[in-house]
Amino acid sequence: MAKIISDSITSVIMKTKLQIESLLFISGRPMSVNKLSEILKKDKNEVATAAEELMQDYNVGERGVRIQKVGASYQMATDPGNTDLVKDFVKAEQTGELTKPSLETLTIIAYRGPITKAELEQIRGVNCSLIIRNLLIKGLIDQVEDKDKMATVYTITFDFLRYLGLNKVEELPEYHKLNSDENLKKFLEQKMKAAAEPASSPENTQKDSLEE
């Protein structure tokens, strides 16, 4: 009987660890035990125990990714030994050109922001995690916590506005007309058709499909 109970507890902790791992991976920022407990709808002690075990799993042995703890918050981070490699990669990401999916996503955030990831993906119809990460790295968008929506929302940055020579988001072309979902969808469809290349190379097609 005791073994059955022990196995059951182990199974519950393992499931919680897997859930925390997924959240830390997709979040890209520190997450507190309180926040994880709220999202998972689980006891804080159970979440804290699972998070500690997960951190130990990651930080033992040779791994390219580790889990850091600051206070009661956890975050995934790259191994210090790969610092130069990561810096070179981030630099390339910051200076690289935006793909059509990235431009489409940036347009939606500019006209509809502050906007949640779920709302953004509802408009685009695809997962936007990778594109959001790239736009954050480039400093074109920012993320903040919306207390009313109880979620992270995304907005364009002042750097993006300065790049366009604008003082505020309302100065974007036809901002008030395109601020609604339906009008924005029509606008994006027209822009994407106009920007479509006569013949897409296999390399470009594969790159766009991966980023979408």
C-alpha positions as CSV (number, residue, x, y, z in Angstrom):
1,M,0.0,0.0,0.0
2,A,2.8,2.4,1.0
3,K,4.6,1.7,-2.4
4,I,1.4,2.5,-4.3
5,I,1.1,5.8,-2.5
6,S,4.8,6.6,-3.1
7,D,4.5,5.7,-6.8
8,S,1.4,7.9,-7.1
9,I,3.2,10.9,-5.5
10,T,6.2,10.4,-7.7
11,S,3.9,10.3,-10.8
12,V,2.2,13.6,-9.7
13,I,5.6,15.3,-9.2
14,M,6.9,14.1,-12.5
15,K,3.9,15.4,-14.4
16,T,4.3,18.8,-12.6
17,K,8.0,18.8,-13.5
18,L,7.1,18.3,-17.2
19,Q,4.5,21.1,-17.1
20,I,6.9,23.5,-15.4
21,E,9.6,22.6,-18.0
22,S,7.2,23.5,-20.8
23,L,6.3,26.8,-19.2
24,L,9.8,27.8,-18.5
25,F,10.8,27.0,-22.1
26,I,8.1,29.0,-23.7
27,S,8.2,31.9,-21.2
28,G,11.7,33.2,-21.8
29,R,11.6,35.1,-18.5
30,P,11.7,34.2,-14.8
31,M,8.6,32.6,-13.4
32,S,7.8,32.5,-9.7
33,V,6.4,29.6,-7.7
34,N,3.3,31.7,-7.1
35,K,2.8,32.3,-10.9
36,L,3.5,28.6,-11.8
37,S,1.1,27.5,-9.0
38,E,-1.6,29.9,-10.4
39,I,-1.2,28.7,-14.0
40,L,-1.1,25.0,-13.1
41,K,-3.8,25.3,-10.4
42,K,-1.6,23.2,-8.0
43,D,-0.4,23.6,-4.5
44,K,2.6,25.9,-4.1
45,N,4.6,23.3,-2.1
46,E,4.1,20.7,-4.8
47,V,5.2,23.2,-7.5
48,A,8.2,24.3,-5.4
49,T,9.3,20.7,-4.9
50,A,8.9,19.9,-8.6
51,A,10.7,23.0,-9.6
52,E,13.7,22.2,-7.3
53,E,13.9,18.7,-8.7
54,L,13.7,19.9,-12.3
55,M,16.5,22.4,-11.6
56,Q,18.7,19.6,-10.1
57,D,18.0,17.5,-13.2
58,Y,19.1,20.3,-15.5
59,N,22.1,21.4,-13.6
60,V,23.7,18.0,-13.1
61,G,26.1,16.8,-15.9
62,E,26.8,18.3,-19.3
63,R,23.9,20.3,-20.7
64,G,23.6,23.3,-23.0
65,V,20.6,24.6,-21.1
66,R,20.4,25.1,-17.3
67,I,17.7,26.4,-14.9
68,Q,18.6,29.3,-12.7
69,K,16.9,30.3,-9.5
70,V,16.6,33.9,-8.2
71,G,14.6,34.2,-5.0
72,A,11.5,32.1,-5.6
73,S,11.7,32.4,-9.4
74,Y,13.1,30.0,-12.0
75,Q,14.3,30.6,-15.6
76,M,16.0,28.6,-18.3
77,A,19.4,29.9,-19.4
78,T,22.2,28.8,-21.6
79,D,25.3,27.1,-20.2
80,P,28.0,29.7,-19.4
81,G,30.5,27.8,-21.5
82,N,28.5,28.7,-24.6
83,T,28.4,32.5,-24.0
84,D,30.4,33.5,-27.1
85,L,28.4,31.2,-29.3
86,V,25.1,32.6,-28.0
87,K,26.3,36.2,-28.3
88,D,27.2,35.7,-32.0
89,F,23.9,34.1,-32.6
90,V,21.9,36.9,-30.9
91,K,23.9,39.5,-32.8
92,A,23.1,37.8,-36.1
93,E,19.4,37.7,-35.1
94,Q,19.4,41.4,-34.2
95,T,20.9,42.5,-37.5
96,G,19.2,40.0,-39.8
97,E,16.4,41.0,-42.2
98,L,12.8,40.4,-41.2
99,T,10.9,37.7,-43.0
100,K,7.4,38.2,-44.4
101,P,5.8,36.3,-41.4
102,S,7.8,38.6,-39.0
103,L,6.7,41.7,-40.8
104,E,3.1,40.5,-40.7
105,T,3.3,39.8,-37.0
106,L,4.9,43.2,-36.3
107,T,2.2,44.9,-38.3
108,I,-0.5,43.2,-36.2
109,I,1.2,44.2,-33.0
110,A,1.6,47.8,-34.2
111,Y,-2.0,48.2,-35.1
112,R,-3.7,46.0,-32.5
113,G,-1.3,46.3,-29.5
114,P,-1.3,45.8,-26.7
115,I,-2.2,42.3,-27.8
116,T,-1.8,38.9,-26.2
117,K,-0.1,36.0,-27.8
118,A,-3.4,34.1,-28.1
119,E,-5.1,37.1,-29.8
120,L,-2.1,37.4,-32.1
121,E,-2.3,33.8,-33.1
122,Q,-6.0,34.0,-33.6
123,I,-5.5,36.7,-36.2
124,R,-2.5,35.0,-37.9
125,G,-3.8,31.4,-37.6
126,V,-0.4,30.0,-36.7
127,N,1.8,29.7,-33.6
128,C,3.9,32.9,-33.2
129,S,6.3,31.9,-30.4
130,L,9.5,31.9,-32.5
131,I,8.6,35.1,-34.3
132,I,7.7,36.9,-31.0
133,R,11.1,35.8,-29.6
134,N,12.9,37.2,-32.6
135,L,11.1,40.5,-32.5
136,L,11.9,40.8,-28.8
137,I,15.6,40.1,-29.5
138,K,15.6,42.8,-32.2
139,G,14.1,45.3,-29.8
140,L,11.1,45.9,-32.1
141,I,8.4,44.8,-29.6
142,D,8.1,44.8,-25.8
143,Q,6.2,42.6,-23.4
144,V,4.4,43.7,-20.2
145,E,1.9,42.2,-17.8
146,D,-1.7,43.3,-18.3
147,K,-3.4,43.1,-14.9
148,D,-6.9,43.3,-16.5
149,K,-6.3,40.5,-19.0
150,M,-4.1,38.6,-16.5
151,A,-1.7,37.8,-19.3
152,T,1.4,39.1,-21.1
153,V,0.7,41.6,-23.8
154,Y,2.9,42.8,-26.6
155,T,3.4,46.3,-28.0
156,I,5.8,48.0,-30.4
157,T,8.8,49.8,-28.9
158,F,9.9,53.4,-29.2
159,D,12.9,52.2,-31.2
160,F,10.5,50.8,-33.8
161,L,8.6,54.2,-33.9
162,R,11.9,56.1,-34.2
163,Y,13.0,53.8,-37.0
164,L,9.8,54.8,-38.9
165,G,10.2,58.5,-38.0
166,L,7.0,58.5,-35.9
167,N,6.3,60.0,-32.5
168,K,3.4,57.8,-31.5
169,V,1.6,54.7,-32.8
170,E,-1.5,56.7,-33.9
171,E,0.7,58.2,-36.6
172,L,0.9,54.9,-38.4
173,P,-0.8,55.0,-41.8
174,E,-4.6,54.5,-41.5
175,Y,-4.2,53.5,-37.8
176,H,-7.7,54.2,-36.7
177,K,-9.2,52.4,-39.8
178,L,-7.0,49.3,-39.3
179,N,-7.3,49.1,-35.6
180,S,-10.1,46.5,-35.9
181,D,-9.5,42.8,-36.5
182,E,-11.5,42.5,-39.7
183,N,-10.0,45.5,-41.4
184,L,-6.5,44.5,-40.4
185,K,-7.0,41.0,-41.8
186,K,-8.0,42.5,-45.2
187,F,-5.1,44.8,-45.1
188,L,-2.6,42.1,-44.3
189,E,-4.0,39.8,-47.1
190,Q,-3.5,42.6,-49.6
191,K,0.0,43.4,-48.4
192,M,1.1,39.8,-48.4
193,K,-0.2,39.3,-51.9
194,A,1.6,42.4,-53.1
195,A,4.8,41.4,-51.4
196,A,4.7,37.8,-52.7
197,E,7.7,37.0,-54.9
198,P,7.0,35.7,-58.4
199,A,8.9,32.5,-57.6
200,S,9.9,31.5,-54.2
201,S,13.1,29.4,-53.8
202,P,12.9,26.2,-51.8
203,E,15.3,27.8,-49.2
204,N,13.0,30.8,-48.7
205,T,9.9,28.7,-48.6
206,Q,11.4,26.4,-46.0
207,K,12.6,29.4,-43.9
208,D,9.2,31.0,-43.8
209,S,7.4,27.8,-43.0
210,L,9.7,27.2,-40.1
211,E,9.3,30.7,-38.7
212,E,5.5,30.6,-39.0
